[in-house]
Amino acid sequence: MPTSDRALSAATATSTTGTTGTTARGRYHHGDLRRALVVAATALAREGGPEAVVLREVTRRVGVSANAAYRHFTDRDALLEAVVIEGLAQMAGAMEAELATVRPRHPQRRARARLRAVGTGYVRFACAEPGLFRATFLVPSDLRRARNPQARGAGGRTPFELLSDVLDELVVAGVVSPEQRPGAELLAWSAVHGLAVLVVNGPLRELPPEAVEATTQRLLGMVDAGLGDPSAE
């Protein structure tokens, strides 16, 4: 959990004295209570997936009444939606961290390395945060979340936008033809997401970490080859 979130979670358990009361229930203003609820719900998702996000437990951890929570979220589904957006933002951060490690400067090699970085960050996030990953992607939804501004990482892009960016770079570098570009996000995403689900919640969950990493890189090589000419330099 980021330092700011840990601090906020700790603060929710601490009683304070103010004009509105002497308990944690009296310390929140409109904005920070909503954030505290999301932090607590995200922690529950980490621990047990979407099924663990129960409004009663969230309010217990934060130290407020259910009525206070309803001022910010109409029901559990609304709170779970906020957890999904939080999960997407954190996944974007994991993908950005992988992108920051890319070293090649040759345009084609760099574009290909960035494609691999985005896919690697996706799978590594799923493995590191299986409960939050399940909450983020196994809750029914549609593509409207893909460009939600609140789902962006520190670099200002959502996971879907990061993938779109690297695919555009592949076109500019001459690895992918303009004719192949439309809809390429869905093809690459489907392949990588399928592996992540198999590893987190399917028959590949017993694979050792080194086997998961090797399988991920091989899959990304296949995605690269399917999108463009793998011999292009």
TILUMPA-976922 format. One record per atom (N, C-alpha, C, O, CB): x, y, z; residue in one letter. Coordinates in steps of 0.05 Angstrom, whole numbers, padded with zeros to 5 digits, always signed. Each point is the difference from the previous one (the first is absolute). Glycine has a CB too. Layout:
N
XYZA ...
% end
This chain:
233
+00017-00024+00000M -00017+00024+00000M +00018+00025+00000M +00019+00001+00015M -00056-00026+00009M +00030+00045-00041P +00016+00025+00000P +00001+00012+00028P -00018-00004+00016P +00006+00012-00064P +00034+00007+00054T +00003+00012+00026T -00024+00018+00008T -00009-00001+00022T +00059-00001-00029T -00060+00018-00013S -00022+00017+00006S -00024-00015+00009S -00015+00008+00018S +00033+00025-00050S -00023-00056+00019D -00023-00016+00006D +00003-00013+00028D -00019-00002+00015D +00011-00007-00064D +00032+00000+00055R +00005-00012+00027R -00005+00021+00021R -00012-00006+00021R +00045-00026-00040R -00024+00057+00014A -00004+00021+00019A -00029+00006+00004A -00010+00004+00022A +00054+00015-00034A -00059-00019-00010L -00028+00005+00001L -00015-00022+00015L -00017+00006+00016L +00020+00020-00058L +00004-00051+00037S -00012-00022+00013S +00005+00001+00030S -00018-00005+00016S +00023-00023-00057S +00019+00036+00049A +00007+00002+00028A -00016+00023+00013A -00009-00002+00023A +00055-00017-00032A -00049+00040-00006A -00014+00023+00011A -00029-00006+00005A -00012+00010+00019A +00042+00019-00044A -00042-00047+00009T -00029-00006+00004T -00004-00015+00026T -00023+00000+00010T +00017-00002-00059T +00026-00011+00060A -00003-00015+00025A +00006+00017+00024A -00002-00009+00023A +00014-00032-00047A -00004+00066+00021T +00008+00018+00022T -00022+00020+00006T -00010+00013-00017T +00058-00019+00004T -00055+00008+00039S -00020+00019+00008S +00012+00028+00001S +00024+00003+00008S -00048-00039+00019S +00009+00056-00035T +00010+00027+00002T -00022+00017+00012T -00023-00007+00001T +00052+00001-00041T -00021+00029+00051T -00018+00018+00012T -00004+00024-00018T +00019+00012-00010T -00005-00026+00056T -00039+00021-00052G -00006+00022-00017G -00028+00010+00005G -00013-00009+00018G +00044-00009-00053G -00040+00037+00019T -00026+00012+00004T -00022-00019-00006T -00023+00004+00010T +00042+00039-00021T -00014-00064-00005T -00021-00019-00007T -00001-00024+00018T -00017-00017-00004T +00021+00033-00042T +00015-00020+00065G -00001-00023+00017G +00028-00008+00008G +00020+00011-00009G -00062-00025-00012G +00043-00007+00038T +00026-00010+00010T +00008-00027-00010T +00021-00010+00008T -00029+00036+00032T -00008-00038-00058T +00007-00026-00011T +00007+00002-00029T -00002+00022-00012T -00028-00043+00045T +00039-00002-00045A +00007+00000-00028A -00024+00008-00017A +00003+00011-00022A +00031-00047+00031A -00058+00030+00001R -00024+00007-00016R -00003+00030-00004R -00013+00009-00018R -00009-00050+00035R +00034+00057+00001G -00004+00028-00002G +00022+00015-00014G -00001+00024-00002G -00024-00028+00043G +00046-00010-00050R +00023+00013-00010R +00000+00004-00031R +00016+00015-00010R +00009-00034+00048R -00044+00007-00052Y +00001+00000-00029Y -00015+00024-00012Y -00022+00007+00009Y +00026-00056-00008Y +00008+00060-00021H -00014+00019-00017H -00010-00016-00024H +00006-00024-00003H +00022+00064+00019H -00041-00027-00034H -00013-00014-00022H +00020-00016-00017H -00006-00022-00008H -00029+00058+00007H +00058-00024-00005G +00019-00013-00018G +00015-00023+00011G +00003-00021-00012G +00001+00064-00010G +00007-00040+00047D +00019-00020+00009D -00015-00025+00010D +00013-00021+00001D +00018+00057+00011D -00056-00034-00004L -00014-00025+00007L -00004-00018-00024L +00004-00024+00002L -00028+00050+00034L +00018-00014-00058R -00003-00017-00024R +00026-00014-00007R +00000-00024-00006R -00035+00055-00011R +00057-00017+00019R +00026-00012-00005R +00006-00022+00020R +00010-00022-00007R +00006+00065-00013R -00022-00038+00045A +00005-00020+00021A -00016-00026-00005A +00010-00022+00004A -00001+00059+00028A -00034-00033-00041L -00016-00024-00007L +00011-00015-00023L +00000-00025+00000L -00040+00049+00016L +00050-00010-00036V +00012-00014-00023V +00026-00015+00008V +00004-00022-00009V -00023+00057-00022V +00035-00022+00048V +00025-00013+00009V -00007-00026+00015V +00012-00020-00004V +00011+00065+00007V -00043-00044+00015A -00007-00023+00016A -00012-00022-00018A +00006-00023+00003A -00014+00052+00036A -00008-00021-00058A -00012-00019-00019A +00021-00013-00018A -00001-00024-00005A -00042+00050+00006A +00063-00010-00009T +00021-00011-00016T +00017-00020+00016T +00009-00020-00011T -00008+00063-00016T +00003-00037+00052A +00015-00019+00017A -00015-00027+00003A +00012-00021-00001A +00008+00060+00026A -00046-00037-00023L -00016-00025+00001L +00002-00015-00026L +00002-00025+00000L -00033+00047+00032L +00030-00008-00055A +00002-00013-00025A +00027-00014-00003A +00002-00022-00010A -00032+00056-00010A +00051-00021+00030R +00027-00013+00000R -00001-00026+00016R +00013-00020-00008R +00009+00065+00003R -00035-00045+00027E +00000-00023+00018E -00017-00023-00011E +00007-00023+00004E -00001+00054+00034E -00028-00025-00052G -00018-00021-00008G -00016+00003-00025G -00019-00014-00005G +00016+00007+00051G +00012+00026-00063G -00014+00004-00026G -00025+00015+00004G -00006+00011+00021G +00025-00053-00038G -00035+00044-00005P -00025+00017+00002P -00020-00010+00020P -00015+00016+00011P +00022-00005-00058P -00007-00037+00053E -00019-00011+00019E +00004+00011+00028E -00018+00002+00016E +00015-00043-00044E +00028+00049+00034A +00007+00010+00026A -00008+00029+00005A +00001+00009+00023A +00037-00041-00023A -00046+00046-00021V -00007+00028+00003V -00029+00001+00010V -00019-00001-00016V +00051+00016-00021V -00035-00013+00063V -00026+00001+00013V -00003+00027+00014V +00018+00008+00016V -00019-00059-00010V -00020+00065-00011L -00002+00027+00010L +00001+00002+00031L +00012+00018+00011L -00040-00008-00051L +00017-00030+00053R +00000+00000+00029R +00029-00001+00011R +00007+00014+00019R -00052-00036-00018R +00061+00005-00014E +00028-00003+00009E +00016+00025-00007E +00018+00008+00015E -00021-00057-00020E -00003+00061-00018V +00014+00025-00008V -00005+00022+00021V +00019+00013+00009V -00023-00026-00058V -00021+00016+00056T -00007+00022+00019T +00012-00007+00028T +00007+00018+00015T -00049-00007-00041T +00043-00036+00033R +00011-00008+00026R +00030+00008+00001R +00009+00010+00020R -00042-00048-00016R +00047+00032-00026R +00029+00006-00001R +00005+00030+00001R +00019+00009+00012R -00011-00051-00038R -00025+00057+00013V +00004+00029-00001V -00010+00013+00026V +00011+00021+00008V -00016-00022-00058V -00015-00011+00063G -00009+00011+00025G -00023+00019-00004G -00003+00019+00016G +00047-00025+00002G -00061+00001-00038V -00024+00017-00004V -00024-00018-00003V +00002-00024-00002V +00026+00059-00021V -00051-00022+00023S -00025-00015-00003S -00006-00005-00029S +00011+00012-00018S -00028+00009+00060S +00000-00040-00047A -00008-00006-00027A -00014+00024-00013A +00004+00005-00024A -00010-00053+00036A -00009+00063+00004N -00013+00024-00011N +00021+00020-00011N -00005+00013-00020N -00033-00020+00052N +00060+00009-00018A +00021+00019-00009A +00011-00010-00027A +00006+00017-00017A +00005-00005+00065A -00007-00038-00051A +00010-00010-00025A -00019+00004-00023A +00008+00006-00022A +00017-00040+00048A -00051+00032-00020Y -00020+00004-00021Y -00001+00028-00011Y -00012+00005-00021Y -00014-00041+00042Y +00038+00055-00007R +00001+00027-00011R +00019+00002-00023R -00002+00018-00017R -00008+00000+00062R +00028-00038-00047H +00019+00000-00022H -00004-00023-00020H +00006+00003-00024H +00026+00017+00056H -00044-00042-00023F -00005-00023-00018F -00028-00010+00005F -00008-00006+00022F +00057-00007-00022F -00065+00012-00021T -00028-00008+00002T -00003-00028+00009T -00020-00007+00014T +00008+00040-00049T +00031-00051+00028D -00002-00028+00008D +00027-00013-00003D +00020+00013-00007D -00069-00015-00007D +00050-00024+00019R +00026-00014-00002R +00011+00001-00028R +00024+00002-00004R -00039-00032+00040R -00002+00028-00056D +00009+00000-00028D +00015+00026-00006D +00020+00000-00015D -00058-00030+00002D +00027+00052+00023A +00014+00026-00005A +00027+00001+00014A +00019+00011-00012A -00064+00011+00009A +00047-00033+00027L +00026-00002+00013L +00019-00018-00015L +00024+00006-00003L -00046+00003+00047L +00012-00031-00053L +00017-00019-00015L +00009+00012-00026L +00023-00005-00009L -00048-00033+00029L +00009+00055-00033E +00009+00014-00024E +00023+00018+00006E +00019+00002-00016E -00065-00004-00001E +00046+00015+00040A +00023+00017+00008A +00025-00017+00004A +00022+00009-00006A -00054+00024+00027A +00029-00057-00010V +00022-00018+00003V +00012-00008-00027V +00024-00002-00003V -00044-00016+00046V +00002+00013-00062V +00009-00007-00027V +00017+00023-00012V +00022-00006-00011V -00063-00023+00005V +00032+00053+00009I +00015+00023-00010I +00027+00002+00014I +00020+00006-00013I -00063+00018+00002I +00043-00028+00037E +00025+00000+00015E +00019-00021-00010E +00024+00004-00002E -00048+00014+00042E +00013-00042-00045G +00017-00022-00010G +00012+00006-00027G +00023-00006-00005G -00051-00025+00030G +00012+00044-00042L +00011+00007-00027L +00022+00021+00003L +00020-00002-00014L -00065-00007-00006L +00042+00028+00038A +00021+00020+00004A +00026-00013+00010A +00022+00008-00008A -00058+00027+00017A +00033-00054+00009Q +00023-00013+00011Q +00013-00018-00021Q +00025-00003-00001Q -00045+00005+00047Q +00004-00015-00063M +00012-00015-00022M +00014+00018-00019M +00022-00007-00010M -00059-00027+00014M +00026+00057-00010A +00014+00019-00017A +00027+00007+00011A +00020+00003-00014A -00064+00016-00001A +00046-00016+00042G +00025+00006+00013G +00020-00023-00004G +00024+00005-00005G -00048+00023+00038G +00015-00052-00031A +00017-00023-00004A +00011-00002-00029A +00023-00006-00005A -00048-00019+00040A +00008+00032-00054M +00008+00000-00028M +00019+00023-00006M +00020-00003-00015M -00064-00017+00003M +00040+00043+00025E +00018+00023-00003E +00028-00007+00011E +00020+00008-00011E -00059+00024+00014E +00039-00047+00019A +00026-00008+00012A +00016-00018-00019A +00024+00003-00002A -00045+00000+00047A +00007-00021-00059E +00014-00017-00020E +00009+00017-00024E +00022-00004-00010E -00050-00035+00024E +00012+00058-00023L +00007+00017-00022L +00025+00016+00006L +00017+00005-00017L -00065-00002+00003L +00051+00004+00040A +00024+00016+00008A +00026-00015-00002A +00021+00012+00000A -00051+00013+00030A +00028-00052-00033T +00024-00016-00001T +00010-00005-00029T +00021-00011-00004T -00035-00011+00046T -00002+00031-00061V +00007-00005-00028V +00025+00016-00008V +00001+00024+00005V -00050-00033-00016V +00068-00005-00001R +00026+00013-00006R +00006+00004-00030R +00013+00019-00007R +00003-00039+00049R -00025+00002-00060P +00008+00003-00028P -00008+00027-00011P -00021+00011+00007P +00015-00060-00013P +00023+00060-00012R -00005+00025-00012R -00008-00002-00029R -00013+00018-00011R +00045+00002+00042R -00024-00042-00044H -00009-00004-00028H -00030+00000+00000H -00013-00015+00015H +00055-00012-00026H -00054+00043-00007P -00029+00003+00000P -00017-00026+00000P -00018-00003+00016P +00027+00046-00039P -00001-00062+00006Q -00016-00024-00001Q +00004-00018+00024Q -00019-00011+00012Q +00022+00013-00061Q +00022-00004+00058R +00005-00016+00024R -00012+00013+00024R -00011-00014+00017R +00054-00002-00037R -00042+00042+00022R -00012+00013+00023R -00030-00003+00000R -00012-00006+00021R +00049+00039-00022R -00050-00030-00022A -00029-00004-00001A -00008-00028+00009A -00020-00004+00014A +00017+00039-00051A +00018-00054+00027R -00005-00028+00008R +00004-00005+00029R -00015-00014+00014R +00028-00001-00060R +00009+00027+00057A +00006-00004+00028A -00022+00013+00017A -00007-00010+00022A +00056+00009-00032A -00060+00023+00001R -00022+00013+00015R -00025-00016-00001R -00016+00000+00020R +00037+00045-00030R -00027-00058-00012L -00023-00018-00001L +00004-00022+00021L -00019-00007+00014L +00012+00017-00063L +00030-00022+00050R +00005-00021+00020R -00002+00011+00028R -00010-00014+00018R +00040-00009-00051R -00021+00047+00038A -00001+00011+00026A -00029+00004+00010A -00006-00006+00023A +00049+00029-00032A -00060-00014-00009V -00028+00003+00007V -00013-00027+00008V -00014-00002+00020V +00011+00042-00051V +00009-00060+00014G -00011-00027+00006G +00012-00012+00025G -00014-00013+00016G +00007+00007-00064G +00033+00010+00052T +00013-00010+00024T -00012+00013+00025T -00005-00014+00020T +00047+00005-00047T -00045+00035+00026G -00012+00014+00023G -00027-00010+00007G -00008-00002+00023G +00035+00041-00035G -00043-00046-00008Y -00027-00010+00003Y +00000-00026+00015Y -00014-00003+00020Y +00000+00026-00062Y +00030-00042+00033V +00001-00026+00012V +00012+00001+00028V -00009-00013+00018V +00012-00008-00064V +00018+00036+00049R +00013+00002+00026R -00018+00013+00021R -00001-00008+00023R +00045+00012-00046R -00060+00015+00014F -00020+00012+00019F -00020-00022+00008F -00007-00002+00024F +00013+00048-00045F -00016-00061+00002A -00019-00021+00006A +00011-00020+00020A -00014-00008+00019A -00006+00013-00065A +00045-00012+00043C +00013-00020+00018C +00005+00012+00028C -00002-00014+00020C +00023-00008-00060C -00014+00047+00040A +00007+00014+00026A -00025+00007+00016A +00000+00001+00024A +00041+00016-00045A -00063-00012+00006E -00025+00009+00012E -00024-00016-00010E -00018+00011-00013E +00037+00035+00018E -00019-00072+00000P -00021-00017-00011P -00029+00008+00008P -00018-00001-00016P +00051-00036+00015P -00036+00044+00027G -00027+00008+00009G -00009+00025-00014G -00023+00002-00009G +00032-00024+00052G +00008+00042-00044L -00007+00026-00013L -00003-00004-00030L -00018+00013-00012L +00042+00012+00048L -00008-00042-00048F -00003-00005-00028F -00027-00012-00006F -00014+00008-00019F +00063-00015+00015F -00057-00013+00020R -00027-00012-00004R -00022+00021+00003R -00019+00000-00015R +00037-00044+00032R -00015+00061+00003A -00020+00021+00004A -00001+00019-00023A -00021+00010-00008A +00027-00014+00057A +00017+00010-00061T +00002+00019-00021T -00011-00009-00026T -00013+00015-00015T +00053+00002+00037T -00036-00043-00028F -00007-00010-00027F -00022-00021-00001F -00010-00006-00021F +00056+00016+00009F -00053-00022+00035L -00021-00020-00001L -00027+00010+00009L -00019-00015+00002L +00055-00019+00006L -00037+00060-00002V -00026+00013+00006V -00012+00009-00026V +00013+00013-00016V +00003+00002+00062V -00042-00023-00052P -00012+00008-00025P +00003+00029-00007P -00005+00017+00017P -00027-00054-00011P +00039+00043-00031S +00004+00028-00008S +00001+00001-00030S -00006-00019-00014S +00030+00030+00057S -00015+00012-00053D +00004+00003-00029D +00024+00018-00004D +00015+00006+00019D -00065-00011-00028D +00055+00014-00016L +00024+00014-00006L +00000+00030+00009L +00019+00014-00004L -00014-00045-00035L -00027+00040+00051R -00001+00028+00009R +00021+00005+00021R +00010+00023+00002R -00059-00021-00013R +00057-00022+00026R +00021+00004+00021R +00027+00004-00013R +00018+00011+00013R -00045-00039+00019R +00031+00019-00057A +00026-00001-00012A +00013+00027-00002A +00025+00002+00001A -00039-00042-00026A -00002+00061+00023R +00011+00027-00002R -00009+00019+00022R +00000+00024-00003R +00002-00031-00046R -00011-00005+00071N -00009+00016+00023N +00024+00016+00011N +00019-00013+00008N -00056-00021+00002N +00035+00060-00008P +00023+00016+00010P +00009-00009+00028P +00024+00002+00006P -00040+00036-00033P -00002-00048+00043Q +00007-00008+00027Q +00016-00027+00000Q +00011-00007+00021Q -00052+00031-00003Q +00041-00038-00040A +00014-00025-00002A +00028+00003-00011A +00013-00019-00007A -00056-00003+00001A +00053+00047+00005R +00027+00005-00011R +00021-00001+00022R -00005+00006+00023R -00016+00023-00058R +00044-00038+00027G +00023-00001+00018G +00013+00028+00002G -00011+00019-00009G +00018-00067-00002G +00016+00048+00024A +00014+00026+00004A +00007+00013-00026A +00002+00025-00001A +00016-00042+00044A -00014+00001-00064G +00007+00012-00026G -00023+00010-00016G +00003+00010-00022G +00034-00041+00022G -00062+00029+00011G -00023+00011-00013G -00013-00018-00020G -00016+00010-00017G +00036+00033+00025G -00015-00069-00008R -00011-00018-00019R -00012-00025+00014R +00011-00009+00020R +00021+00025-00055R -00055-00025+00025T -00011-00025+00011T +00015-00024-00012T +00015+00004-00020T -00061+00018+00025T +00042-00046+00005P +00013-00024-00012P -00007-00002-00030P +00018-00006-00016P -00020-00017+00060P -00023+00027-00051F -00008-00002-00028F +00013+00021-00017F +00008-00006-00023F -00052-00013+00037F +00046+00043-00003E +00013+00022-00015E +00030-00006-00004E +00012+00007-00020E -00046+00025+00038E +00047-00043+00003L +00028-00007-00003L +00004-00021-00022L +00019+00003-00016L -00012+00007+00065L -00025-00029-00051L +00002-00020-00021L -00004+00013-00027L +00014-00005-00019L -00030-00030+00050L -00004+00053-00033S -00005+00014-00025S +00025+00016-00008S +00007+00001-00024S -00056+00002+00035S +00061+00010+00008D +00024+00016-00006D +00022-00016-00013D +00012+00008-00020D -00024+00022+00058D +00018-00053-00025V +00023-00016-00011V -00007-00012-00027V +00017-00005-00016V -00003-00006+00063V -00039+00005-00052L -00008-00010-00026L +00003+00022-00021L +00008-00006-00023L -00040-00026+00045L +00025+00056-00015D +00005+00023-00018D +00029+00003-00006D +00008+00006-00023D -00049+00017+00040D +00058-00027+00003E +00029+00002-00003E +00010-00022-00019E +00019+00005-00016E -00015+00015+00062E -00016-00043-00045L +00008-00021-00019L -00006+00007-00028L +00014-00008-00019L -00022-00025+00055L -00014+00047-00041V -00007+00009-00027V +00020+00021-00009V +00010-00001-00022V -00059-00008+00030V +00055+00029+00009V +00019+00021-00007V +00027-00012-00006V +00014+00010-00018V -00039+00022+00047V +00033-00053-00014A +00026-00013-00004A +00001-00018-00024A +00021-00010-00008A -00014+00013+00057A -00030-00008-00062G -00001-00017-00023G -00002-00030+00006G +00004-00016-00018G +00022+00051-00005G -00031-00042+00048V -00003-00028+00007V -00028-00010-00006V -00003-00023-00009V +00037+00029+00045V -00053+00010-00032V -00029-00007-00005V -00009+00019-00022V +00004+00024+00001V -00013-00040+00047V -00004+00005-00068S -00011+00016-00022S -00025+00015+00009S -00014-00010+00018S +00033-00022-00052S -00025+00055+00022P -00024+00014+00007P -00025-00017-00003P -00020+00003+00014P +00042+00039-00027P -00021-00060-00006E -00024-00018-00006E -00004-00019+00023E -00023-00009+00005E +00031+00013-00054E +00013-00012+00063Q -00002-00019+00022Q -00008+00013+00026Q -00008-00013+00019Q +00042-00015-00042Q -00031+00055+00025R -00003+00013+00025R -00028+00000+00012R -00003-00005+00024R +00039+00034-00039R -00058-00025-00001P -00026+00002+00012P -00008-00025+00016P +00002-00023-00010P -00016+00052-00027P +00006-00025+00062G -00008-00023+00017G +00022-00016+00011G -00005-00020+00013G -00034+00019-00040G +00064+00009+00023A +00023-00016+00010A +00000-00002+00031A +00010-00019+00011A +00016+00032-00052A -00037+00008+00054E -00002-00001+00029E -00015-00025+00010E +00009-00013+00019E -00008+00063-00018E -00023-00055-00014L -00016-00023+00009L +00014-00026-00004L -00003-00019+00017L -00038+00045-00028L +00056-00029-00010L +00015-00025-00005L +00022-00004+00021L +00002-00021+00012L -00012+00026-00061L +00026+00016+00053A +00022-00002+00019A -00010-00004+00028A +00010-00016+00016A +00019+00044-00046A -00049-00012+00037W -00012-00002+00027W -00012-00027+00006W +00005-00011+00021W -00015+00060-00023W -00004-00060-00018S -00013-00026+00004S +00021-00022+00006S -00004-00017+00018S -00033+00031-00048S +00060-00013+00016A +00020-00020+00004A +00013+00002+00028A +00002-00019+00014A +00007+00020-00064A -00001+00024+00057V +00014+00003+00026V -00020-00004+00023V +00008-00012+00020V +00024+00044-00042V -00056-00022+00020H -00019-00003+00021H -00007-00030+00004H -00003-00009+00023H -00016+00055-00033H +00017-00060-00012G -00006-00029+00002G +00021-00014+00017G -00006-00017+00017G -00017+00019-00061G +00049+00004+00039L +00021-00012+00015L -00002+00008+00029L +00003-00017+00018L +00027+00016-00058L -00035+00027+00045A -00001+00009+00028A -00022-00014+00015A +00004-00008+00023A +00013+00052-00037A -00040-00048+00002V -00022-00014+00014V +00007-00029+00005V -00007-00011+00021V -00026+00042-00043V +00045-00044+00003L +00008-00028+00003L +00020-00003+00024L -00001-00019+00015L -00006+00011-00064L +00025+00028+00051V +00020-00001+00021V -00012+00006+00028V +00007-00012+00020V +00028+00025-00054V -00053+00007+00034V -00011+00009+00026V -00022-00017+00010V -00002-00006+00024V +00014+00052-00037V -00029-00055-00006N -00025-00013+00009N -00007-00025-00016N -00022-00009+00000N +00006+00054+00013N +00036-00057-00026G -00005-00022-00017G +00020-00023+00003G +00015-00001+00020G -00036+00032-00052G +00023-00048+00013P +00017-00024+00002P +00030+00006+00000P +00015-00018+00006P -00051-00006-00028P +00044+00048+00016L +00029+00007+00001L +00008+00012+00026L +00023+00009+00003L -00024-00003-00052L -00017-00005+00069R +00007+00014+00025R +00021-00014+00016R +00012+00012+00019R -00058+00005-00018R +00052-00042-00007E +00021-00015+00014E +00028+00004-00013E +00019-00011+00010E -00054-00022+00005E +00036+00047-00037L +00026+00004-00013L +00019+00016+00018L -00009+00019+00013L -00013-00021-00058L +00047-00005+00046P +00019+00016+00016P +00004+00027-00014P -00004+00002-00024P +00027-00044+00041P -00014+00062-00002P +00003+00027-00011P +00017+00001-00025P -00006+00015-00019P +00000+00002+00065P +00028-00033-00046E +00018+00001-00024E -00014-00011-00024E +00006+00009-00023E +00034-00013+00053E -00058-00015-00027A -00014-00011-00023A -00021+00020-00010A -00005+00002-00024A +00012-00049+00042A -00019+00061+00001V -00020+00021-00008V +00015+00021-00016V -00011+00009-00021V -00017-00018+00062V +00051+00018-00032E +00015+00020-00014E +00008-00009-00028E -00003+00015-00019E +00020+00002+00063E -00007-00041-00046A +00008-00011-00026A -00023-00002-00019A +00002+00006-00023A +00035-00031+00045A -00060+00016-00011T -00024-00003-00017T -00010+00027-00009T -00008+00004-00023T -00004-00046+00047T +00013+00062-00006T -00008+00027-00007T +00017+00011-00023T -00011+00011-00019T -00004-00004+00066T +00041-00010-00045Q +00017+00011-00021Q -00004-00015-00027Q +00001+00013-00021Q +00033+00000+00057Q -00038-00038-00034R -00005-00015-00025R -00027+00008-00013R -00001+00004-00024R +00028-00043+00042R -00047+00043-00001L -00026+00009-00010L +00003+00028-00013L -00011+00005-00022L -00013-00032+00057L +00039+00045-00022L +00003+00026-00011L +00015+00000-00026L -00005+00016-00018L +00005+00002+00064L +00019-00037-00049G +00013-00003-00025G -00019-00009-00022G +00002+00009-00023G +00039-00021+00047G -00060-00005-00017M -00020-00008-00020M -00019+00023-00007M -00008+00002-00023M +00010-00049+00042M -00009+00063+00001V -00016+00024-00006V +00014+00019-00019V -00011+00010-00019V -00011-00014+00064V +00048+00008-00039D +00016+00017-00017D +00001-00011-00029D -00004+00015-00019D +00032-00002+00059D -00023-00038-00042A +00001-00013-00027A -00026+00002-00014A -00001+00003-00025A +00036-00034+00042A -00057+00029-00002G -00026+00001-00013G -00008+00028-00009G -00016+00003-00019G +00003-00041+00047G +00024+00058-00016L -00007+00027-00007L +00017+00011-00023L -00010+00016-00016L -00003-00009+00063L +00037-00017-00050G +00017+00011-00021G +00022-00020-00007G +00000-00023+00009G -00009+00069+00007G +00027-00038-00033D +00022-00016-00010D +00021-00003+00022D +00014+00019+00006D -00022-00005-00053D +00011-00038+00060P +00019-00003+00022P +00029+00004-00008P +00017+00002+00017P -00050-00032+00004P +00039+00030-00047S +00028+00003-00009S +00007+00029-00005S +00023+00007-00006S -00025-00052-00014S -00018+00063+00023A +00006+00028-00006A +00019+00011+00021A -00003-00005+00024A -00043+00011-00045A +00065+00008+00012E +00020+00013+00018E +00000+00030-00004E +00016+00014+00012E +00013-00056-00013E 
% end
